[in-house]
Amino acid sequence: MSVMADDPETPFRCFPAVLRRCTPKLLIRRLRMPFRRRRWDIENRAATAPFRIASRIGRTPHGEVAPDDVICAVGDFSGQTGLSRAGLYELDRLRAEHPGLEVHDLGEAIHTGAAVVMRDGPPIDRLYLLSAPDTYPLLFQTLTPDRVNRAWRIGLWVWETPVFPAHWQFAIDLVDEIWTPSEYSRQAIAPAVGAIPVHLRPHAVALPTPDASAVDVAAMRKRFDIPENAFMGLAVMDIASCPARKNPWAHVAAWLKAFGDDPERVLILKMRVSKMTRIVLDELKSMIGDAGNIRLIEAEMTGSEIAALQAAANVYLSLHRAEGYGLNIHECLALGIPVIATDFSANAEYGPAFDVYHGIPYRLIRYRDWTGHYADTAFSWAEVDLEAAVRDLKVLVDA
């Protein structure tokens, strides 16, 4: 298979198209990034210094939780991201285990910069940190050191490349235990955190359906002008920081190669972009051309709207290069919706347990990314076999 055949991003890396990506602003950003990362590390360490675990001698998880133990969960539970939904799944599971759970939702502070409200109270016996380590400077602001210092702290960490991120190093001394939802993620984290136990804990995806009714599904199709009997594909991705990982170009290329501009075969690409990555929308539009059967959607959606969108689909498409978990993939599989996904990283662990999972072959390639998102670049990720994805799409339509 030629590089051009399985990597439809290639034309946008070549002159003159690459000039639209490599703007002076981007080049300056990339030159400044090592210094900014160093500054962020200093700031993160300073902000969390009062909560650092100075010695692990004598620290234990206190055995079984006693009725009068104070159990607290802090995280992002109101954002409109997959990480927020993952936190909510874990929060629901913890609430079932600990009926008196104290909960602090820092979603608004994380996503909008809203002020953090500190809540006083008795010392905490067990603390669950249910969003990424990057957010810990905010999470700890809602608690005092006196409340936290004796608590057994469990962090929910998930990482999408085989190399542990250097910018998480500051958080290692803030937790006693780490949960991660995939073995792929565990293998990246465990070697970097010393004696801290890293436990596999897949996300508690609801089975068999989310709260999307038939009415919601019909309304969702109508919202995006999708005929009732049309074959609908769906891909949901956040490309605000690293479009290369989610690989939207492969989704467009596979759909066009499988179905051309057939109006009865409609693909919805629900994407979150940033100012830096908005150029990708132009690239995708140039690939789509006059075909009216691929819709690029930027609208923010609530969890229930995402659930309805998933339930409206006939296939979920994820031709990614790496996933720390792939929550949308698992949610669609739980719904019984066929999923065509690169058979690499986390989804290759849980996907084969579902009859509707179509794992697509890939080849490993060295990491490269015009945004320079990952500072730790010595790893490989997957380049999906586009021809195999096209074949599976055609099989599903004909089934």
Backbone torsions as a table, in degrees:
resi	resn	phi	psi	omega
1	MET	NA	131.8	-178.6
2	SER	-76.0	158.7	178.3
3	VAL	-60.2	-42.7	-179.6
4	MET	-62.5	-32.4	-176.5
5	ALA	-70.1	-38.1	-175.0
6	ASP	-107.1	2.6	178.7
7	ASP	-133.8	80.2	-176.9
8	PRO	-69.0	-4.2	174.4
9	GLU	-76.2	-19.5	-172.8
10	THR	-50.2	-46.6	-178.6
11	PRO	-57.9	-27.0	-177.5
12	PHE	-85.0	-7.0	174.3
13	ARG	-92.4	-8.0	-173.4
14	CYS	-100.5	156.4	176.0
15	PHE	-69.7	137.9	5.9
16	PRO	-94.8	-5.0	-175.2
17	ALA	-59.1	-33.9	-176.5
18	VAL	-62.4	-23.3	-179.9
19	LEU	-64.2	-25.9	179.1
20	ARG	-73.0	-24.5	176.4
21	ARG	-84.6	-47.6	-171.6
22	CYS	-85.2	65.6	178.4
23	THR	-76.9	160.1	175.1
24	PRO	-54.3	-36.6	-179.4
25	LYS	-64.1	-41.9	179.1
26	LEU	-66.7	-43.3	-179.1
27	LEU	-61.9	-41.4	177.6
28	ILE	-64.6	-40.8	179.2
29	ARG	-60.3	-44.2	-178.0
30	ARG	-67.8	-35.3	177.5
31	LEU	-67.6	-35.9	-178.4
32	ARG	-80.5	-20.1	-169.8
33	MET	-58.0	-43.2	178.6
34	PRO	-58.0	-37.7	179.8
35	PHE	-71.8	-38.0	178.5
36	ARG	-67.0	-40.2	178.5
37	ARG	-62.8	-39.4	178.3
38	ARG	-64.7	-41.4	179.1
39	ARG	-65.4	-43.0	179.0
40	TRP	-61.5	-38.2	179.5
41	ASP	-63.5	-43.5	178.3
42	ILE	-62.3	-44.3	-179.3
43	GLU	-65.4	-41.5	179.9
44	ASN	-64.8	-41.0	178.4
45	ARG	-65.6	-39.6	179.5
46	ALA	-67.0	-42.6	-177.5
47	ALA	-65.9	-30.3	-176.5
48	THR	-103.7	2.9	-176.5
49	ALA	-54.1	-41.9	-178.9
50	PRO	-65.5	-13.5	-176.1
51	PHE	-107.1	3.2	-175.7
52	ARG	-69.2	141.9	178.0
53	ILE	-83.4	107.6	-175.2
54	ALA	-74.2	-35.7	179.9
55	SER	-146.3	138.9	179.4
56	ARG	-95.6	-0.1	179.3
57	ILE	-65.6	125.8	178.5
58	GLY	83.2	-3.8	178.3
59	ARG	-81.5	126.3	179.7
60	THR	-135.7	161.9	178.6
61	PRO	-79.6	13.0	175.2
62	HIS	64.3	19.7	177.1
63	GLY	61.9	-142.6	179.0
64	GLU	-68.9	147.3	178.8
65	VAL	-71.7	126.7	178.8
66	ALA	-85.3	156.1	-178.0
67	PRO	-57.2	-30.5	-177.5
68	ASP	-97.5	7.7	177.0
69	ASP	-68.0	144.8	176.1
70	VAL	-94.7	115.5	-178.5
71	ILE	-113.1	132.1	-174.1
72	CYS	-133.5	141.0	174.5
73	ALA	-124.1	131.5	-180.0
74	VAL	-127.2	136.8	179.6
75	GLY	176.3	-168.2	178.0
76	ASP	-101.6	101.8	-175.8
77	PHE	-114.0	2.7	-177.4
78	SER	-129.2	5.6	175.9
79	GLY	-75.3	167.5	-178.4
80	GLN	-108.8	48.9	-179.6
81	THR	-126.0	164.8	175.5
82	GLY	-61.9	-35.4	178.1
83	LEU	-64.2	-36.2	177.0
84	SER	-65.6	-42.9	179.5
85	ARG	-65.0	-37.6	177.3
86	ALA	-62.5	-41.4	176.4
87	GLY	-62.6	-38.4	178.7
88	LEU	-66.5	-39.6	176.8
89	TYR	-58.6	-44.7	-179.7
90	GLU	-69.3	-36.9	178.4
91	LEU	-62.3	-42.8	177.8
92	ASP	-60.5	-40.6	179.7
93	ARG	-65.9	-41.6	-179.9
94	LEU	-69.4	-35.4	177.7
95	ARG	-63.8	-35.2	176.9
96	ALA	-68.0	-33.7	-179.7
97	GLU	-81.0	-31.7	-175.4
98	HIS	-129.9	87.8	-175.5
99	PRO	-56.1	-29.0	-178.7
100	GLY	-95.6	23.3	-174.5
101	LEU	-56.7	129.4	172.9
102	GLU	-86.8	128.4	-172.9
103	VAL	-123.3	134.1	174.1
104	HIS	-123.2	116.9	179.1
105	ASP	-96.6	112.1	-180.0
106	LEU	-101.3	16.7	-177.5
107	GLY	-56.7	-44.7	-177.6
108	GLU	-65.9	-40.1	179.0
109	ALA	-66.4	-39.2	-178.1
110	ILE	-68.4	-41.7	-170.8
111	HIS	-96.5	-23.9	-177.3
112	THR	-121.1	-7.1	-178.3
113	GLY	80.1	15.6	178.8
114	ALA	-62.8	153.9	-179.4
115	ALA	-64.6	143.6	177.5
116	VAL	-86.9	132.4	178.7
117	VAL	-97.7	124.0	179.1
118	MET	-85.6	132.2	178.8
119	ARG	-112.9	121.2	178.7
120	ASP	-80.0	167.7	-180.0
121	GLY	163.7	-175.3	-178.6
122	PRO	-73.2	164.4	177.1
123	PRO	-57.0	142.1	-177.0
124	ILE	-91.5	136.8	178.8
125	ASP	-90.1	-36.0	179.8
126	ARG	-141.5	127.8	-176.3
127	LEU	-121.1	125.9	176.8
128	TYR	-105.9	122.4	179.1
129	LEU	-104.1	103.3	-166.6
130	LEU	-106.2	33.0	167.6
131	SER	-144.9	172.5	-169.0
132	ALA	-60.5	151.6	178.5
133	PRO	-53.7	-28.5	177.5
134	ASP	-54.3	-29.2	-174.3
135	THR	-89.6	-2.6	-174.3
136	TYR	-59.3	-37.0	176.5
137	PRO	-56.6	-32.2	175.8
138	LEU	-80.9	-43.3	-176.3
139	LEU	-57.4	-43.4	-175.5
140	PHE	-73.8	-16.7	178.7
141	GLN	-64.9	-23.2	-177.2
142	THR	-82.1	-4.6	-177.9
143	LEU	-130.4	151.9	176.3
144	THR	-92.0	153.5	176.9
145	PRO	-55.8	-36.4	179.7
146	ASP	-61.8	-31.6	179.4
147	ARG	-76.8	-28.9	-168.2
148	VAL	-100.5	-28.2	-165.0
149	ASN	-57.4	-34.2	-178.7
150	ARG	-94.6	-3.2	-175.8
151	ALA	-70.6	142.7	168.6
152	TRP	-80.8	121.5	-169.9
153	ARG	-109.0	128.5	-180.0
154	ILE	-118.6	122.2	178.7
155	GLY	-103.0	137.0	174.3
156	LEU	-95.8	105.5	-175.7
157	TRP	-117.1	140.5	173.9
158	VAL	-142.6	133.3	-178.3
159	TRP	-133.0	147.1	-167.8
160	GLU	-103.9	-1.6	176.3
161	THR	-123.0	165.9	179.9
162	PRO	-75.0	-2.6	-177.0
163	VAL	-111.8	122.8	178.9
164	PHE	-59.8	133.8	-176.3
165	PRO	-74.8	128.5	-179.3
166	ALA	-60.5	-30.6	-177.0
167	HIS	-74.0	-2.1	172.5
168	TRP	-96.8	-4.5	-176.5
169	GLN	-56.6	-36.6	-177.1
170	PHE	-61.8	-22.8	-174.1
171	ALA	-89.3	-9.1	-176.0
172	ILE	-61.0	-39.2	-178.7
173	ASP	-84.5	13.5	178.2
174	LEU	-107.2	-5.9	-176.8
175	VAL	-129.3	153.5	175.6
176	ASP	-100.7	-20.2	-173.2
177	GLU	-153.9	148.0	179.5
178	ILE	-126.4	133.6	169.9
179	TRP	-106.1	140.7	174.8
180	THR	-142.7	145.1	-168.4
181	PRO	-84.8	-7.4	-178.8
182	SER	-140.5	152.5	175.6
183	GLU	-65.9	-35.0	176.1
184	TYR	-56.2	-47.3	178.8
185	SER	-68.4	-40.0	-179.3
186	ARG	-60.2	-39.9	-178.5
187	GLN	-67.7	-24.8	175.3
188	ALA	-79.2	-35.4	-172.8
189	ILE	-85.2	-46.9	-169.5
190	ALA	-55.3	-45.8	-178.3
191	PRO	-63.9	-18.8	-173.8
192	ALA	-93.4	-12.2	-170.4
193	VAL	-111.9	14.6	174.6
194	GLY	64.9	-129.6	-174.4
195	ALA	-84.5	-1.2	180.0
196	ILE	-66.7	125.5	180.0
197	PRO	-68.0	136.9	178.2
198	VAL	-119.7	111.3	-173.7
199	HIS	-105.3	139.4	176.2
200	LEU	-77.4	124.7	-178.5
201	ARG	-145.4	85.8	179.9
202	PRO	-55.7	149.2	178.9
203	HIS	-60.5	142.0	-177.4
204	ALA	-83.9	66.7	-179.2
205	VAL	-64.4	132.0	-177.2
206	ALA	-66.1	137.9	177.9
207	LEU	-124.4	143.8	-2.0
208	PRO	-95.2	-12.5	-175.9
209	THR	-137.5	151.9	169.2
210	PRO	-80.3	-171.4	-174.5
211	ASP	-88.5	50.9	176.9
212	ALA	-111.6	118.1	-180.0
213	SER	-87.4	171.9	176.9
214	ALA	-60.3	-34.2	178.7
215	VAL	-65.4	-42.7	179.0
216	ASP	-61.4	-40.8	-179.2
217	VAL	-63.9	-47.2	179.3
218	ALA	-61.3	-40.6	179.9
219	ALA	-66.1	-35.7	-180.0
220	MET	-67.8	-41.5	177.1
221	ARG	-64.1	-41.3	179.7
222	LYS	-64.8	-37.9	-178.9
223	ARG	-57.7	-36.9	-177.9
224	PHE	-106.8	17.3	173.8
225	ASP	55.9	49.1	178.8
226	ILE	-105.2	120.9	-179.7
227	PRO	-54.7	146.4	-175.3
228	GLU	-55.8	-38.8	-176.0
229	ASN	-99.3	7.8	179.9
230	ALA	-72.0	150.2	173.5
231	PHE	-82.4	115.7	-173.3
232	MET	-108.4	126.2	171.9
233	GLY	-102.5	153.4	-178.7
234	LEU	-139.5	139.6	169.2
235	ALA	-140.1	130.4	178.9
236	VAL	-118.5	125.7	-176.0
237	MET	-152.5	144.2	173.7
238	ASP	-101.3	109.9	179.3
239	ILE	-113.0	26.8	-178.0
240	ALA	-67.5	-27.7	-176.6
241	SER	-116.2	-39.1	-175.6
242	CYS	-142.5	82.9	179.0
243	PRO	-58.5	-32.0	-175.5
244	ALA	-60.0	-34.0	-178.2
245	ARG	-67.9	-43.1	-179.3
246	LYS	-79.4	-24.7	171.5
247	ASN	59.2	57.2	-178.3
248	PRO	-64.2	-27.9	-179.8
249	TRP	-59.7	-38.5	179.8
250	ALA	-65.5	-35.1	179.5
251	HIS	-64.2	-46.3	179.6
252	VAL	-65.4	-45.5	-178.0
253	ALA	-62.0	-42.9	-178.9
254	ALA	-65.1	-42.4	-177.9
255	TRP	-65.9	-45.1	-179.6
256	LEU	-65.4	-37.9	-179.8
257	LYS	-70.3	-33.6	-179.6
258	ALA	-77.0	-39.4	-167.9
259	PHE	-128.7	-3.7	-177.3
260	GLY	58.9	-135.5	-179.6
261	ASP	-106.4	27.2	-179.4
262	ASP	-57.6	117.2	-177.4
263	PRO	-69.3	-11.6	177.2
264	GLU	-91.7	6.8	178.1
265	ARG	-130.2	97.6	-169.9
266	VAL	-114.9	128.8	176.8
267	LEU	-108.7	128.2	174.5
268	ILE	-104.4	120.6	173.2
269	LEU	-106.8	102.9	178.1
270	LYS	-90.8	114.7	-171.5
271	MET	-130.8	148.4	168.6
272	ARG	-111.3	125.9	-177.9
273	VAL	-122.8	168.7	175.5
274	SER	-122.9	175.7	177.3
275	LYS	-58.5	-39.6	-177.8
276	MET	-68.0	-35.8	-173.7
277	THR	-101.5	6.0	-179.6
278	ARG	-63.0	-23.2	177.3
279	ILE	-58.3	-27.9	179.9
280	VAL	-62.3	-35.2	177.4
281	LEU	-60.3	-41.7	177.8
282	ASP	-64.2	-39.2	178.9
283	GLU	-64.4	-43.1	179.3
284	LEU	-65.8	-39.6	178.6
285	LYS	-63.4	-35.7	178.7
286	SER	-68.8	-33.4	175.8
287	MET	-69.2	-41.4	-176.5
288	ILE	-69.5	-38.6	179.6
289	GLY	59.6	-128.5	-177.7
290	ASP	-87.9	-2.0	179.9
291	ALA	-64.6	126.4	-178.0
292	GLY	-98.0	10.4	-174.1
293	ASN	-105.3	15.9	172.0
294	ILE	-127.8	121.0	-176.5
295	ARG	-111.5	127.1	175.8
296	LEU	-98.0	115.3	-173.4
297	ILE	-113.6	125.5	178.0
298	GLU	-108.3	-9.2	-174.7
299	ALA	-57.4	136.1	174.0
300	GLU	-70.5	144.3	-178.4
301	MET	-132.9	147.2	175.0
302	THR	-75.7	171.0	177.4
303	GLY	-59.1	-40.7	-179.6
304	SER	-69.5	-33.1	176.9
305	GLU	-69.2	-39.7	175.9
306	ILE	-62.4	-40.8	178.7
307	ALA	-61.5	-41.3	178.8
308	ALA	-67.6	-38.4	178.0
309	LEU	-63.5	-43.3	177.1
310	GLN	-61.2	-46.2	-177.5
311	ALA	-66.2	-23.9	179.9
312	ALA	-78.3	-14.2	-173.0
313	ALA	-83.3	152.1	171.7
314	ASN	-96.2	-19.1	176.2
315	VAL	-155.8	142.3	172.8
316	TYR	-106.8	134.3	-174.5
317	LEU	-115.8	128.5	177.6
318	SER	-143.0	88.1	-177.9
319	LEU	-97.3	49.3	-175.4
320	HIS	-72.0	171.4	174.5
321	ARG	-102.4	-19.8	175.5
322	ALA	-170.7	144.0	176.4
323	GLU	-137.4	132.7	173.3
324	GLY	-72.4	-29.2	172.8
325	TYR	-147.1	-57.7	-176.9
326	GLY	87.4	63.5	-173.5
327	LEU	-63.5	-42.1	178.4
328	ASN	-60.4	-37.3	177.9
329	ILE	-60.2	-50.3	-177.8
330	HIS	-65.3	-40.5	-179.9
331	GLU	-61.5	-43.3	179.9
332	CYS	-68.2	-39.6	175.9
333	LEU	-60.3	-41.4	178.8
334	ALA	-63.0	-29.7	177.4
335	LEU	-78.2	-10.3	-175.6
336	GLY	84.7	12.8	179.3
337	ILE	-85.2	127.9	177.6
338	PRO	-55.8	138.7	179.0
339	VAL	-123.4	127.4	172.8
340	ILE	-108.1	112.4	-172.5
341	ALA	-141.0	147.2	171.4
342	THR	-54.2	125.0	-173.9
343	ASP	-84.8	59.0	-176.0
344	PHE	-141.5	148.2	177.7
345	SER	70.3	-145.1	-165.6
346	ALA	-62.0	-43.1	-175.0
347	ASN	-65.7	-20.4	176.2
348	ALA	-70.1	-13.4	178.6
349	GLU	-83.2	-49.3	-175.5
350	TYR	-97.6	-22.3	-175.9
351	GLY	-56.9	-47.2	-175.7
352	PRO	-61.7	-13.7	177.4
353	ALA	-73.7	-11.0	-178.7
354	PHE	-107.5	134.2	-179.5
355	ASP	-63.8	-24.7	-175.0
356	VAL	-93.5	10.4	-180.0
357	TYR	-87.5	129.0	176.9
358	HIS	-117.8	96.0	178.9
359	GLY	-80.6	125.2	-174.4
360	ILE	-99.5	133.0	179.1
361	PRO	-60.9	164.0	-176.5
362	TYR	-154.9	169.6	168.5
363	ARG	-125.1	148.8	179.1
364	LEU	-82.3	137.1	176.1
365	ILE	-131.0	157.5	176.6
366	ARG	-69.6	143.8	178.1
367	TYR	-60.7	132.4	165.9
368	ARG	-150.4	147.2	-171.8
369	ASP	-164.5	120.1	-175.2
370	TRP	-64.9	-20.4	178.9
371	THR	-81.3	-17.3	-177.2
372	GLY	64.9	35.6	-173.3
373	HIS	-63.8	-42.2	-175.9
374	TYR	-95.1	124.7	177.1
375	ALA	-74.1	-30.8	-177.7
376	ASP	-96.3	99.1	-165.3
377	THR	-104.0	-0.4	-174.6
378	ALA	-85.4	67.0	178.3
379	PHE	-151.6	167.3	175.2
380	SER	-117.2	154.3	173.3
381	TRP	-139.5	-172.8	-166.7
382	ALA	-96.7	141.9	166.7
383	GLU	-113.1	113.7	-172.0
384	VAL	-69.7	151.6	174.9
385	ASP	-81.7	99.3	-175.1
386	LEU	-62.2	-39.0	-178.9
387	GLU	-61.2	-39.4	178.6
388	ALA	-66.6	-39.3	177.7
389	ALA	-63.4	-41.6	178.2
390	VAL	-61.6	-44.2	179.4
391	ARG	-60.0	-43.5	-178.2
392	ASP	-68.1	-36.2	175.9
393	LEU	-61.0	-43.6	-179.7
394	LYS	-66.5	-37.4	178.1
395	VAL	-62.8	-42.3	-179.3
396	LEU	-64.6	-40.0	179.0
397	VAL	-64.5	-37.7	-176.7
398	ASP	-82.6	-10.4	-175.3
399	ALA	-68.2	NA	NA
